[in-house]
Amino acid sequence: MTTTNPSPAGTEAWVVGTPAPVGGPGPGPLEWERRSLGAPGPAEILVEVEACGVCRTDLHLAEGDLAPRTARCTPGHEVVGRVLAVGTAAEGFAVGDRAGVAWLAGTCGTCRYCRSGHENLCPDSHYTGWDRHGGYARALTADARFAYRLPEGPPAEELAPLLCAGIIGYRALSRADLPAGGLLGIYGFGASAHLTAQIALARGARVAVFTRAAPARRLALELGAVVAGDSYDAPPEPLDAAILFAPVGEFVPVALAALDRGGTLAVAGIHLTDIPELNYQRHLFQERTLRSVTANTRADGRAFLAEAARTRPEVRVTRYPLRRADEALADLAADRVTGVAVLVAE
């Protein structure tokens, strides 16, 4: 492969300056700046950003729940764009192709986790918008081996949330071990949850949603949930499986207590507040299982994108111009976003 359309000298981007609460007094943690952007390396592609989803992980990074790994890092890991340049050793992409850049940005490829198909557990894994600059920018570079070829038809803002909200929900659904036709409980109903619910429904499951936000409960019912209640409500019957999307540890015992015998709770977030003390008899006995979900593999990404292409889940999008990323994060923090917030190129 050859490099064409050389990189611009720099790009305009948001960066995390000093982590701080978003939406409060003062300038906030995000700063708009022009930074350097070199040509793609041999295995990389240079991508002009069309759209970038706004993920709760970005909020955790901006507010300091996740310790920064790169100084003044640009957030964003649900990126849809056009390939501007291709590194000399990069494969699978040509200039002009539509590319998706997701959370998992690279692994060592040689450890026992990578060799056994569990690259999401690689100790040397690194991530878009945390270790390397992400998509709250006009352009970025990405390792072509960890990027996805995307279809031409759907709007960029509808594809972007699939690249994290969709993929991580897909893995969480797998980790929850939901039996065929079973009742899935979903706690929290934001970007990832509203996509995961639709995948579960398309597979023939029933879905019960529990969330504090009334607009989210209405959306859940519109999408086909059998019930949508408050976060602490009891389900109409014991749950066969559950997924916790809200980053609230207090909901872990609530969800575990709602499980049927043999049920599994999968916790989908990268960050969770402290879990209260559990009671063995009430929360874990009768072979209830509590599982975490850590990132995803590229195989997860490919499998989910193929399933999404078949089932065509409805993506509820609230659009923000790129220059209003700080407003989008503030709205996400205050639960003012129903569905998913997406930054779009101006």
LUMTI-215028 format. One record per residue (C-alpha): x, y, z; residue number from 1. Coordinates in steps of 0.02 Angstrom, whole numbers, padded with zeros to 5 digits. Last residue first. Example, Ala and Ser with C-alpha at 12.3 -4.5 7.8 and 13.67 -1.06 7.14 Angstrom:
<setors>
px:00684 | py:-00053 | pz:00357 | num:2 $
px:00615 | py:-00225 | pz:00390 | num:1 $
</setors>
This chain:
<setors>
px:-00966 | py:01060 | pz:00536 | num:346 $
px:-00925 | py:00879 | pz:00571 | num:345 $
px:-01050 | py:00791 | pz:00683 | num:344 $
px:-01040 | py:00752 | pz:00868 | num:343 $
px:-01161 | py:00617 | pz:00924 | num:342 $
px:-01266 | py:00605 | pz:01081 | num:341 $
px:-01355 | py:00439 | pz:01108 | num:340 $
px:-01529 | py:00383 | pz:01158 | num:339 $
px:-01613 | py:00514 | pz:01265 | num:338 $
px:-01487 | py:00644 | pz:01319 | num:337 $
px:-01529 | py:00761 | pz:01464 | num:336 $
px:-01461 | py:00639 | pz:01593 | num:335 $
px:-01359 | py:00780 | pz:01678 | num:334 $
px:-01191 | py:00702 | pz:01635 | num:333 $
px:-01246 | py:00672 | pz:01456 | num:332 $
px:-01303 | py:00853 | pz:01438 | num:331 $
px:-01136 | py:00914 | pz:01505 | num:330 $
px:-01044 | py:00800 | pz:01384 | num:329 $
px:-01144 | py:00868 | pz:01237 | num:328 $
px:-01113 | py:01047 | pz:01293 | num:327 $
px:-00925 | py:01018 | pz:01298 | num:326 $
px:-00934 | py:00938 | pz:01125 | num:325 $
px:-01012 | py:01096 | pz:01054 | num:324 $
px:-00876 | py:01133 | pz:00925 | num:323 $
px:-00908 | py:00963 | pz:00846 | num:322 $
px:-01087 | py:01012 | pz:00805 | num:321 $
px:-01212 | py:00916 | pz:00914 | num:320 $
px:-01338 | py:00786 | pz:00857 | num:319 $
px:-01457 | py:00690 | pz:00971 | num:318 $
px:-01474 | py:00516 | pz:00898 | num:317 $
px:-01596 | py:00373 | pz:00927 | num:316 $
px:-01520 | py:00227 | pz:00832 | num:315 $
px:-01652 | py:00105 | pz:00770 | num:314 $
px:-01578 | py:-00069 | pz:00758 | num:313 $
px:-01553 | py:-00133 | pz:00579 | num:312 $
px:-01573 | py:-00321 | pz:00611 | num:311 $
px:-01459 | py:-00384 | pz:00472 | num:310 $
px:-01330 | py:-00244 | pz:00471 | num:309 $
px:-01334 | py:-00246 | pz:00661 | num:308 $
px:-01289 | py:-00431 | pz:00660 | num:307 $
px:-01141 | py:-00399 | pz:00545 | num:306 $
px:-01083 | py:-00251 | pz:00650 | num:305 $
px:-01099 | py:-00359 | pz:00806 | num:304 $
px:-00995 | py:-00502 | pz:00736 | num:303 $
px:-00858 | py:-00386 | pz:00672 | num:302 $
px:-00845 | py:-00294 | pz:00836 | num:301 $
px:-00848 | py:-00450 | pz:00943 | num:300 $
px:-00710 | py:-00526 | pz:00834 | num:299 $
px:-00611 | py:-00365 | pz:00861 | num:298 $
px:-00617 | py:-00407 | pz:01045 | num:297 $
px:-00710 | py:-00306 | pz:01174 | num:296 $
px:-00684 | py:-00191 | pz:01324 | num:295 $
px:-00695 | py:-00281 | pz:01492 | num:294 $
px:-00866 | py:-00342 | pz:01550 | num:293 $
px:-00886 | py:-00391 | pz:01731 | num:292 $
px:-00983 | py:-00539 | pz:01794 | num:291 $
px:-01096 | py:-00579 | pz:01943 | num:290 $
px:-01174 | py:-00753 | pz:01943 | num:289 $
px:-01327 | py:-00824 | pz:02030 | num:288 $
px:-01300 | py:-01004 | pz:02076 | num:287 $
px:-01440 | py:-01027 | pz:02201 | num:286 $
px:-01350 | py:-00910 | pz:02322 | num:285 $
px:-01281 | py:-00746 | pz:02257 | num:284 $
px:-01394 | py:-00600 | pz:02308 | num:283 $
px:-01511 | py:-00653 | pz:02447 | num:282 $
px:-01414 | py:-00792 | pz:02530 | num:281 $
px:-01242 | py:-00712 | pz:02506 | num:280 $
px:-01293 | py:-00539 | pz:02564 | num:279 $
px:-01193 | py:-00408 | pz:02470 | num:278 $
px:-01111 | py:-00255 | pz:02548 | num:277 $
px:-01133 | py:-00102 | pz:02439 | num:276 $
px:-01043 | py:-00089 | pz:02272 | num:275 $
px:-00933 | py:00065 | pz:02254 | num:274 $
px:-00959 | py:00174 | pz:02101 | num:273 $
px:-00928 | py:00090 | pz:01934 | num:272 $
px:-00808 | py:00129 | pz:01792 | num:271 $
px:-00774 | py:00031 | pz:01632 | num:270 $
px:-00959 | py:-00008 | pz:01619 | num:269 $
px:-01050 | py:-00166 | pz:01564 | num:268 $
px:-01087 | py:-00257 | pz:01727 | num:267 $
px:-01158 | py:-00428 | pz:01680 | num:266 $
px:-01286 | py:-00505 | pz:01799 | num:265 $
px:-01315 | py:-00691 | pz:01776 | num:264 $
px:-01463 | py:-00801 | pz:01822 | num:263 $
px:-01451 | py:-00977 | pz:01893 | num:262 $
px:-01602 | py:-00952 | pz:02004 | num:261 $
px:-01701 | py:-00801 | pz:01947 | num:260 $
px:-01623 | py:-00629 | pz:01958 | num:259 $
px:-01707 | py:-00480 | pz:02042 | num:258 $
px:-01596 | py:-00491 | pz:02197 | num:257 $
px:-01443 | py:-00479 | pz:02084 | num:256 $
px:-01512 | py:-00323 | pz:02001 | num:255 $
px:-01543 | py:-00232 | pz:02164 | num:254 $
px:-01378 | py:-00293 | pz:02237 | num:253 $
px:-01286 | py:-00217 | pz:02087 | num:252 $
px:-01391 | py:-00058 | pz:02078 | num:251 $
px:-01296 | py:00028 | pz:02219 | num:250 $
px:-01137 | py:00015 | pz:02113 | num:249 $
px:-01198 | py:00150 | pz:01994 | num:248 $
px:-01114 | py:00163 | pz:01824 | num:247 $
px:-01282 | py:00132 | pz:01737 | num:246 $
px:-01262 | py:-00006 | pz:01607 | num:245 $
px:-01304 | py:-00154 | pz:01720 | num:244 $
px:-01354 | py:-00306 | pz:01617 | num:243 $
px:-01476 | py:-00438 | pz:01678 | num:242 $
px:-01517 | py:-00621 | pz:01651 | num:241 $
px:-01663 | py:-00740 | pz:01676 | num:240 $
px:-01755 | py:-00607 | pz:01774 | num:239 $
px:-01881 | py:-00654 | pz:01907 | num:238 $
px:-02058 | py:-00596 | pz:01866 | num:237 $
px:-02143 | py:-00426 | pz:01848 | num:236 $
px:-01975 | py:-00345 | pz:01890 | num:235 $
px:-01952 | py:-00255 | pz:02056 | num:234 $
px:-01930 | py:-00067 | pz:02049 | num:233 $
px:-01767 | py:00010 | pz:02110 | num:232 $
px:-01712 | py:00087 | pz:01944 | num:231 $
px:-01886 | py:00150 | pz:01904 | num:230 $
px:-01992 | py:00053 | pz:01782 | num:229 $
px:-02006 | py:00003 | pz:01600 | num:228 $
px:-02104 | py:-00154 | pz:01558 | num:227 $
px:-02125 | py:-00269 | pz:01409 | num:226 $
px:-01989 | py:-00174 | pz:01315 | num:225 $
px:-02031 | py:-00150 | pz:01130 | num:224 $
px:-01936 | py:00000 | pz:01063 | num:223 $
px:-02075 | py:00121 | pz:01110 | num:222 $
px:-02076 | py:00049 | pz:01286 | num:221 $
px:-01890 | py:00082 | pz:01306 | num:220 $
px:-01909 | py:00257 | pz:01235 | num:219 $
px:-02042 | py:00298 | pz:01364 | num:218 $
px:-01928 | py:00235 | pz:01503 | num:217 $
px:-01786 | py:00341 | pz:01434 | num:216 $
px:-01896 | py:00495 | pz:01437 | num:215 $
px:-01941 | py:00457 | pz:01621 | num:214 $
px:-01760 | py:00446 | pz:01678 | num:213 $
px:-01733 | py:00340 | pz:01835 | num:212 $
px:-01702 | py:00179 | pz:01740 | num:211 $
px:-01761 | py:-00002 | pz:01745 | num:210 $
px:-01798 | py:-00091 | pz:01581 | num:209 $
px:-01878 | py:-00262 | pz:01558 | num:208 $
px:-01840 | py:-00352 | pz:01395 | num:207 $
px:-01914 | py:-00509 | pz:01318 | num:206 $
px:-01801 | py:-00613 | pz:01207 | num:205 $
px:-01835 | py:-00667 | pz:01028 | num:204 $
px:-01665 | py:-00631 | pz:00950 | num:203 $
px:-01730 | py:-00467 | pz:00880 | num:202 $
px:-01781 | py:-00418 | pz:01056 | num:201 $
px:-01604 | py:-00449 | pz:01119 | num:200 $
px:-01528 | py:-00344 | pz:00978 | num:199 $
px:-01656 | py:-00206 | pz:01013 | num:198 $
px:-01616 | py:-00204 | pz:01198 | num:197 $
px:-01431 | py:-00194 | pz:01160 | num:196 $
px:-01457 | py:-00036 | pz:01056 | num:195 $
px:-01556 | py:00055 | pz:01190 | num:194 $
px:-01434 | py:-00004 | pz:01322 | num:193 $
px:-01278 | py:00062 | pz:01237 | num:192 $
px:-01338 | py:00241 | pz:01215 | num:191 $
px:-01437 | py:00261 | pz:01375 | num:190 $
px:-01556 | py:00151 | pz:01470 | num:189 $
px:-01494 | py:00111 | pz:01644 | num:188 $
px:-01526 | py:-00061 | pz:01718 | num:187 $
px:-01578 | py:-00188 | pz:01586 | num:186 $
px:-01669 | py:-00346 | pz:01638 | num:185 $
px:-01677 | py:-00486 | pz:01511 | num:184 $
px:-01823 | py:-00609 | pz:01513 | num:183 $
px:-01786 | py:-00769 | pz:01418 | num:182 $
px:-01840 | py:-00824 | pz:01245 | num:181 $
px:-01675 | py:-00914 | pz:01217 | num:180 $
px:-01570 | py:-00909 | pz:01376 | num:179 $
px:-01475 | py:-00748 | pz:01420 | num:178 $
px:-01294 | py:-00789 | pz:01461 | num:177 $
px:-01256 | py:-00614 | pz:01527 | num:176 $
px:-01080 | py:-00616 | pz:01453 | num:175 $
px:-01152 | py:-00622 | pz:01276 | num:174 $
px:-01267 | py:-00476 | pz:01312 | num:173 $
px:-01119 | py:-00381 | pz:01384 | num:172 $
px:-01019 | py:-00416 | pz:01225 | num:171 $
px:-01159 | py:-00347 | pz:01117 | num:170 $
px:-01179 | py:-00198 | pz:01231 | num:169 $
px:-00993 | py:-00164 | pz:01213 | num:168 $
px:-01008 | py:-00171 | pz:01023 | num:167 $
px:-01164 | py:-00062 | pz:01009 | num:166 $
px:-01115 | py:00077 | pz:01128 | num:165 $
px:-00938 | py:00067 | pz:01060 | num:164 $
px:-00934 | py:00066 | pz:00870 | num:163 $
px:-01122 | py:00058 | pz:00847 | num:162 $
px:-01137 | py:00236 | pz:00911 | num:161 $
px:-01047 | py:00302 | pz:00755 | num:160 $
px:-01158 | py:00218 | pz:00625 | num:159 $
px:-01310 | py:00329 | pz:00652 | num:158 $
px:-01208 | py:00490 | pz:00647 | num:157 $
px:-01121 | py:00432 | pz:00488 | num:156 $
px:-01285 | py:00414 | pz:00395 | num:155 $
px:-01319 | py:00236 | pz:00333 | num:154 $
px:-01278 | py:00186 | pz:00153 | num:153 $
px:-01090 | py:00174 | pz:00128 | num:152 $
px:-01055 | py:00023 | pz:00237 | num:151 $
px:-00910 | py:00024 | pz:00362 | num:150 $
px:-00738 | py:-00055 | pz:00356 | num:149 $
px:-00677 | py:-00071 | pz:00535 | num:148 $
px:-00519 | py:-00010 | pz:00620 | num:147 $
px:-00406 | py:-00114 | pz:00733 | num:146 $
px:-00285 | py:-00177 | pz:00600 | num:145 $
px:-00284 | py:-00005 | pz:00518 | num:144 $
px:-00203 | py:00071 | pz:00673 | num:143 $
px:-00283 | py:00242 | pz:00687 | num:142 $
px:-00242 | py:00423 | pz:00644 | num:141 $
px:-00357 | py:00568 | pz:00680 | num:140 $
px:-00451 | py:00708 | pz:00593 | num:139 $
px:-00573 | py:00850 | pz:00630 | num:138 $
px:-00569 | py:00814 | pz:00815 | num:137 $
px:-00671 | py:00741 | pz:00957 | num:136 $
px:-00623 | py:00576 | pz:00875 | num:135 $
px:-00482 | py:00507 | pz:00978 | num:134 $
px:-00301 | py:00538 | pz:01022 | num:133 $
px:-00205 | py:00388 | pz:01089 | num:132 $
px:-00201 | py:00309 | pz:01262 | num:131 $
px:-00374 | py:00369 | pz:01317 | num:130 $
px:-00472 | py:00426 | pz:01164 | num:129 $
px:-00437 | py:00266 | pz:01070 | num:128 $
px:-00375 | py:00128 | pz:01183 | num:127 $
px:-00223 | py:00025 | pz:01227 | num:126 $
px:-00196 | py:-00158 | pz:01265 | num:125 $
px:-00030 | py:-00209 | pz:01344 | num:124 $
px:-00107 | py:-00318 | pz:01481 | num:123 $
px:-00213 | py:-00405 | pz:01347 | num:122 $
px:-00385 | py:-00442 | pz:01421 | num:121 $
px:-00482 | py:-00381 | pz:01269 | num:120 $
px:-00367 | py:-00493 | pz:01166 | num:119 $
px:-00460 | py:-00646 | pz:01229 | num:118 $
px:-00446 | py:-00755 | pz:01074 | num:117 $
px:-00318 | py:-00876 | pz:01148 | num:116 $
px:-00163 | py:-00798 | pz:01069 | num:115 $
px:-00211 | py:-00623 | pz:01126 | num:114 $
px:-00238 | py:-00681 | pz:01304 | num:113 $
px:-00079 | py:-00786 | pz:01307 | num:112 $
px:00025 | py:-00635 | pz:01255 | num:111 $
px:00082 | py:-00610 | pz:01074 | num:110 $
px:-00036 | py:-00488 | pz:00988 | num:109 $
px:00025 | py:-00341 | pz:01093 | num:108 $
px:-00143 | py:-00252 | pz:01083 | num:107 $
px:-00210 | py:-00100 | pz:00991 | num:106 $
px:-00345 | py:00033 | pz:00976 | num:105 $
px:-00492 | py:-00048 | pz:01064 | num:104 $
px:-00619 | py:00092 | pz:01082 | num:103 $
px:-00673 | py:00107 | pz:00899 | num:102 $
px:-00620 | py:00187 | pz:00736 | num:101 $
px:-00740 | py:00157 | pz:00591 | num:100 $
px:-00687 | py:00182 | pz:00412 | num:99 $
px:-00772 | py:00236 | pz:00250 | num:98 $
px:-00653 | py:00215 | pz:00104 | num:97 $
px:-00593 | py:00369 | pz:00010 | num:96 $
px:-00409 | py:00321 | pz:00010 | num:95 $
px:-00394 | py:00133 | pz:00020 | num:94 $
px:-00414 | py:00015 | pz:00167 | num:93 $
px:-00387 | py:-00168 | pz:00207 | num:92 $
px:-00200 | py:-00166 | pz:00236 | num:91 $
px:-00076 | py:-00042 | pz:00309 | num:90 $
px:00108 | py:-00068 | pz:00268 | num:89 $
px:00143 | py:00096 | pz:00176 | num:88 $
px:00019 | py:00194 | pz:00280 | num:87 $
px:-00146 | py:00247 | pz:00202 | num:86 $
px:-00207 | py:00426 | pz:00182 | num:85 $
px:-00371 | py:00522 | pz:00184 | num:84 $
px:-00485 | py:00380 | pz:00240 | num:83 $
px:-00660 | py:00445 | pz:00268 | num:82 $
px:-00745 | py:00451 | pz:00437 | num:81 $
px:-00844 | py:00368 | pz:00575 | num:80 $
px:-00778 | py:00376 | pz:00752 | num:79 $
px:-00849 | py:00300 | pz:00910 | num:78 $
px:-00692 | py:00318 | pz:01017 | num:77 $
px:-00692 | py:00499 | pz:01073 | num:76 $
px:-00576 | py:00596 | pz:01187 | num:75 $
px:-00425 | py:00702 | pz:01134 | num:74 $
px:-00284 | py:00679 | pz:01259 | num:73 $
px:-00203 | py:00827 | pz:01343 | num:72 $
px:-00074 | py:00716 | pz:01427 | num:71 $
px:-00097 | py:00533 | pz:01383 | num:70 $
px:-00146 | py:00401 | pz:01511 | num:69 $
px:-00272 | py:00510 | pz:01602 | num:68 $
px:-00341 | py:00431 | pz:01762 | num:67 $
px:-00518 | py:00372 | pz:01735 | num:66 $
px:-00642 | py:00449 | pz:01857 | num:65 $
px:-00555 | py:00613 | pz:01815 | num:64 $
px:-00703 | py:00715 | pz:01752 | num:63 $
px:-00650 | py:00718 | pz:01569 | num:62 $
px:-00603 | py:00533 | pz:01570 | num:61 $
px:-00764 | py:00477 | pz:01653 | num:60 $
px:-00862 | py:00585 | pz:01531 | num:59 $
px:-00774 | py:00507 | pz:01383 | num:58 $
px:-00819 | py:00337 | pz:01457 | num:57 $
px:-00999 | py:00394 | pz:01457 | num:56 $
px:-00987 | py:00396 | pz:01268 | num:55 $
px:-01014 | py:00537 | pz:01144 | num:54 $
px:-01019 | py:00466 | pz:00968 | num:53 $
px:-00906 | py:00537 | pz:00835 | num:52 $
px:-00958 | py:00593 | pz:00661 | num:51 $
px:-00878 | py:00637 | pz:00493 | num:50 $
px:-00697 | py:00630 | pz:00551 | num:49 $
px:-00560 | py:00635 | pz:00418 | num:48 $
px:-00460 | py:00475 | pz:00443 | num:47 $
px:-00273 | py:00445 | pz:00425 | num:46 $
px:-00234 | py:00260 | pz:00416 | num:45 $
px:-00099 | py:00166 | pz:00509 | num:44 $
px:00017 | py:00016 | pz:00487 | num:43 $
px:00163 | py:00115 | pz:00413 | num:42 $
px:00131 | py:00270 | pz:00518 | num:41 $
px:00001 | py:00398 | pz:00466 | num:40 $
px:00065 | py:00574 | pz:00429 | num:39 $
px:00083 | py:00686 | pz:00580 | num:38 $
px:-00053 | py:00780 | pz:00669 | num:37 $
px:-00001 | py:00931 | pz:00771 | num:36 $
px:-00126 | py:01017 | pz:00882 | num:35 $
px:-00251 | py:01158 | pz:00860 | num:34 $
px:-00350 | py:01189 | pz:01017 | num:33 $
px:-00519 | py:01176 | pz:01100 | num:32 $
px:-00511 | py:01140 | pz:01287 | num:31 $
px:-00619 | py:01016 | pz:01383 | num:30 $
px:-00607 | py:01007 | pz:01574 | num:29 $
px:-00729 | py:01147 | pz:01616 | num:28 $
px:-00709 | py:01336 | pz:01594 | num:27 $
px:-00777 | py:01383 | pz:01763 | num:26 $
px:-00938 | py:01342 | pz:01850 | num:25 $
px:-01009 | py:01169 | pz:01822 | num:24 $
px:-01066 | py:01079 | pz:01666 | num:23 $
px:-00924 | py:00954 | pz:01669 | num:22 $
px:-00840 | py:00906 | pz:01832 | num:21 $
px:-00651 | py:00923 | pz:01821 | num:20 $
px:-00502 | py:00843 | pz:01733 | num:19 $
px:-00371 | py:00975 | pz:01690 | num:18 $
px:-00344 | py:00992 | pz:01503 | num:17 $
px:-00442 | py:00857 | pz:01412 | num:16 $
px:-00422 | py:00896 | pz:01228 | num:15 $
px:-00544 | py:00953 | pz:01094 | num:14 $
px:-00476 | py:00956 | pz:00918 | num:13 $
px:-00423 | py:01061 | pz:00770 | num:12 $
px:-00299 | py:00970 | pz:00661 | num:11 $
px:-00119 | py:00985 | pz:00613 | num:10 $
px:00009 | py:00992 | pz:00473 | num:9 $
px:-00115 | py:00908 | pz:00357 | num:8 $
px:-00079 | py:00726 | pz:00320 | num:7 $
px:-00027 | py:00673 | pz:00147 | num:6 $
px:-00160 | py:00630 | pz:00017 | num:5 $
px:-00077 | py:00468 | pz:-00029 | num:4 $
px:00025 | py:00338 | pz:00066 | num:3 $
px:00057 | py:00179 | pz:-00028 | num:2 $
px:00000 | py:00000 | pz:00000 | num:1 $
</setors>
